[in-house]
Amino acid sequence: MVRLISPYGPGGSNDISLRLLAEEFGRSLHQQFIVENKPGAGTRIANDLVAHAPGDGYTILYVAAPYATAEALFGKLTYDRKDLRPVAMAVIAPLFLIISAEAPFKTLPDLIAYGKSSGRTDLRLTRRRLAAASCRRAPVQGCRRQGSQHPVPR
């Protein structure tokens, strides 16, 4: 049995793509591949688990950018990044800037021009400010509350 470790909660894009890979790996390699979700601590829980697992290839981490930035963001880690080695890029997932249809800009150049003309020096790209939407808290399963939560438009 091969353990595929996701540092995110179930149901997100990382989890779904990993489950699809697990199914294909199992079919192709005639081996059981099990997905285990180990969310929390900015992916450090899963990273640590895999870094301290036997180096036999039966415990595999499926992680995105936070793996590469963890040390810069959090300082000293409970594992040495040298104990982990990327072996393949599995998925390319584009990210988008999405705005309210009622916003006064329609393109990225429009957004930049709007920011420059506003006279503000603290313009940030957040849902609340750009969309001018009323917001409420939205707890996410698999994430512990730490500090402030991000607003989610209704």
Secondary structure as GFF3:
##gff-version 3
##sequence-region A 1 154
A	DSSP	beta_strand	2	6	.	.	.	ID=ss1
A	DSSP	alpha_helix	13	29	.	.	.	ID=ss2
A	DSSP	beta_strand	33	37	.	.	.	ID=ss3
A	DSSP	three_ten_helix	41	43	.	.	.	ID=ss4
A	DSSP	alpha_helix	44	51	.	.	.	ID=ss5
A	DSSP	beta_strand	59	61	.	.	.	ID=ss6
A	DSSP	alpha_helix	66	74	.	.	.	ID=ss7
A	DSSP	three_ten_helix	81	83	.	.	.	ID=ss8
A	DSSP	alpha_helix	108	117	.	.	.	ID=ss9
A	DSSP	alpha_helix	127	131	.	.	.	ID=ss10
A	DSSP	beta_strand	135	136	.	.	.	ID=ss11
A	DSSP	beta_strand	152	153	.	.	.	ID=ss12
###
